[in-house]
Each structure stands twice: as C-alpha cells, then as structure tokens.
Amino acid sequence: MKRVLILAYDFPPYVSVGGLRPYAWYKYFKNYGIYPIVVTRQWENKYGNELDYIAPSATNKTIVEETEYGTIIRTPYKPNLANKILLKYGKNKYSFLRKAISAFYDSAQYILNIGPKSGIYQGAKEFLQHNSVDYIIATGEPFVLFKYASELSKKHNIPWIADYRDPWTQDPDRSRNKFFLLRNSFFEKRYTKNALFVTTVNDYFVSKIQSLVQKKIFVIANGYDPEAIKAIKDIPQQSDKLRFAYVGTIYKYHPLDSVLDCFNQAVLNKQLDNFEFNFYGIRDHIGIKKLLNEKYQSLQPFIHIHPQLKNKELLQELAKHNILVLFNYYSIVGTKIYDYIALQRHILFCYDNDKEALQLKQKYLGNEECTANPQKEIIQITKAGTIVRDKQHLIELLPQIHKEFQQGGIKCSTTNQDNFSRETQVKILSTIITTLHN
C-alpha cells in the first residue's frame, strides 16, 4: 500500500469547506490502495467564529491519532503577537500594529520556517525522521504549505503534489497589489518547480495556474460526502412552511440585493407568505441586517441568519428545506452545489443572464472571460433545479413556487448525482497517484 503524507491546515474538527477536501482523502484513500498520514494543526472551536482560526491549542504537545482510515498528526498551534493582541483586545484596538506584524510574518514565512503555521512543517519533519512515505500532498491555501512540501521533498527525496483549492498568485484579491503579485509569483514558481504534478478543483483554475506553473495539472473536483448524505436521506422536506436556504459566503459580485428585492415584492404583493429564508455560515451578518433595515423591512420576519455548522449538522438542516438558492459563480464551480445536488432539493440558480448581476461581475471580477458556466451545466446534467434567467424571471417564479408548495410540495427530479461524490473524486486521484509515478 502506498503511503501519502498530507499537509492540510484546514481539517476537521475546524468548520471549514476547505477542510472537507483533505478529509475525503483521509477517509477514502485506503479503499484504493493508499495509506494517508495527515499533518494538521490542533483546532479547539472554542469561539464558534473567526477567532477559532487564531486561538491557541489546548496543549503544546503533538497528538497522534491512529484510526481505521489512517493516521492524523495534530500539531500544537501558537498564535503570533498580532493574533494574541486580537484575542486579548478585540478587532477595534491596535489594528495598525496587528497589520504590521501580520505583514511581516506573511512574507517571512516563505523564507524562514517561522510563524503560526510552521507547526505543520515541524510535525511533518519529525514524522519523516523516523518514517517513510511514497508521496507528499500539500493542499493550499495556506500556500506556505507548498514551501514545506517542497523542502521536505528535496531533503527526503519524496515526490510531492501541489493541490490548489484556489489560485495563488492569480487570485483576483491577491493580484491587485503589485508587491504581493510579484512576491507571490516568485514564491509560487520557486516552490512548485520540483512538484511531481498539480491538482485543482476545476478547469478555470487550471487556466489560471498554468500561466505560472509549468506542470501537468489534473482536475480533481470537490463533491459531497456520500456517508453524510446517506445518514440524512430519510429526513423529509418540511411541509408546515415554505423554506428557502442559502449556504456560505456571499461575495460582492453576487446579486443579493436583487434577489431580496424579488422576495420583498412577492411579500408586499401577497404572493408569498408562510415562508422563511435561512442563511447559513455567511460572513457579513451586519451587511445583510443593514440591507434589511434600510430597504426590505417587510422581509425581516422571514429572514434568519445562522452561524457556521459542521457539515453533517448543516446537511441535516438543509434536508428540511424545500428550495436551495445558488448564486452564479460564473467560471468557478464552488463546493455547495455538490451538497445541494446530493440533498435532492430543488435549486434556484440566480442568475444566468441578468443585466444588473453582470454589472456587479464587471465591477468586482473585471473582464474575466466566462467561456463556460460549470454550475449551470451541472444543474442541467442532473436536472436538479431551475436556471433563473434574470430578476424578472425570479419575480415570476416565486408565486409559482409558492403555489406548487401549497398544492403538495416542491418536486425535485435530480439524477446522476453519484458522479459528484467525494469518494468518486478520491478514486480518480488515487488512480493518478498509483499509475503515473511507479
């Protein structure tokens, strides 16, 4: 059995979509002839919010877990000075000092093995002093893990694989600052130079990554957890009221205002009542509440904002809903669409070709060419929902949805969802690993 050392910063029990990808490798690799050893950090989930990302671990000792799936090495985590100040005084004090300290570590970590993420490197280094593996996989971000994998690969002569959950230098948010653009491109090219190959989540990211990284790139899509879906398959849609749900981050280019306006019009026109619209795990609670207060007060009784939940708990809640709302990510797939499809609840995709939404895209994403729309294609292939053309189309749809619910419930005819399970994607990755480099 091949042995693979996985460097993964985000990993359960930390509540993170990014952590589900390496967790699937850990969970399913053994089914396909690979033994996983995960090196991650200790997570406490003490605060239930973004502070969990910087909170110190409960112990200064490395914890090793041997399970039926493989081995997990949980390294201690020590926050840097900026994070300590944030934990003690809150985000409204000493912000300039915190930013200066964070900026230092953000650059210095690529030169020296220092900073709060360096525990991953130390844990992997100690493991390799006494154990052998056939491959190393580092999944980013944080992309400093690529540095760790590259150095360990050279030192121990172990081939390594660079897994991009998002682009590094080519990420729009990172490329706006010329200094960070130059810095990141230098380190990205430097540390991926000795990678065996690269994996990423969709074809769009392939086009971004290959502009800097001259390596073979394989697409290993995200997906849904088949066991988690199996555990909630008997939870029915609720019939006491019509329930809509949205999961995850709402970005500035998403037409939230437009969608809420459609719901507000339906309420004011008495075309929609006895319903709720639940938001799970969004970051900008204040922004949505402000929007409701200023523009859509009639919607306030129907909108509910919930904190992040662990994936299994989230799926249990989503299964009770009738409609799952999905914003257009254009060339990007995202991850929530896979859970949506697996849940077999009707998806409302907003929007396919809305003038105002395209203006938001232009403003915040620039002139990105969208030669393909993988979300739309997946929904069409699986027959999982409705492609909402524009705002006017949604205005027309909402009373129809309400009427369908009253007449017996919302029907969903999703098919071929098994192709999008995380286990299927792990099987693909396992085949690449075991056949490409023997």
C-alpha positions, 0 to 999 in steps of 0.5 A: 500500500502506498503511503501519502503524507498530507499537509492540510491546515484546514481539517476537521474538527475546524468548520471549514469547506476547505477542510472537507477536501483533505478529509475525503482523502483521509477517509477514502484513500485506503479503499484504493490502495493508499495509506494517508498520514495527515499533518494538521494543526490542533483546532479547539472551536472554542469561539464558534467564529473567526477567532477559532482560526487564531486561538491557541491549542489546548496543549503544546504537545503533538497528538497522534491519532491512529484510526481505521482510515489512517493516521492524523498528526495534530500539531500544537498551534501558537498564535503570533503577537498580532493574533494574541493582541486580537484575542486579548483586545478585540478587532477595534484596538491596535489594528495598525500594529496587528497589520504590521506584524501580520505583514511581516510574518506573511512574507517571512514565512516563505523564507524562514520556517517561522510563524503560526503555521510552521507547526505543520512543517515541524510535525511533518519533519519529525514524522519523516525522521523516523518514517517513510512515505511514497508521496507528499500532498500539500493542499493550499491555501495556506500556500506556505504549505507548498514551501514545506512540501517542497523542502521536505521533498528535496531533503527526503527525496519524496515526490510531492503534489501541489493541490490548489483549492484556489489560485495563488498568485492569480487570485483576483484579491491577491493580484491587485497589489503589485508587491504581493503579485510579484512576491507571490509569483516568485514564491509560487514558481520557486516552490512548485518547480520540483512538484511531481504534478498539480491538482485543482478543483476545476478547469478555470483554475487550471487556466489560471495556474498554468500561466505560472506553473509549468506542470501537468495539472489534473482536475480533481473536483470537490463533491459531497460526502456520500456517508453524510448524505446517506445518514440524512436521506430519510429526513423529509422536506418540511411541509408546515412552511415554505423554506428557502436556504442559502449556504456560505459566503456571499461575495460582492459580485453576487446579486443579493440585493436583487434577489431580496428585492424579488422576495420583498415584492412577492411579500408586499404583493401577497404572493408569498407568505408562510415562508422563511429564508435561512442563511447559513455560515455567511460572513457579513451578518451586519451587511445583510441586517443593514440591507434589511433595515434600510430597504426590505423591512417587510422581509425581516420576519422571514429572514434568519441568519445562522452561524457556521455548522459542521457539515453533517449538522448543516446537511441535516438542516438543509434536508428540511428545506424545500428550495436551495438558492445558488448564486452564479459563480460564473467560471468557478464551480464552488463546493455547495452545489455538490451538497445541494445536488446530493440533498435532492432539493430543488435549486434556484440558480440566480442568475444566468443572464441578468443585466444588473448581476453582470454589472456587479461581475464587471465591477468586482471580477473585471473582464474575466472571460466566462467561456463556460458556466460549470454550475449551470451545466451541472444543474442541467446534467442532473436536472436538479433545479431551475436556471433563473434567467434574470430578476424578472424571471425570479419575480415570476417564479416565486408565486409559482413556487409558492403555489406548487408548495401549497398544492403538495410540495416542491418536486425535485427530479435530480439524477446522476448525482453519484458522479459528484461524490467525494469518494468518486473524486478520491478514486480518480486521484488515487488512480493518478497517484498509483499509475503515473509515478511507479 
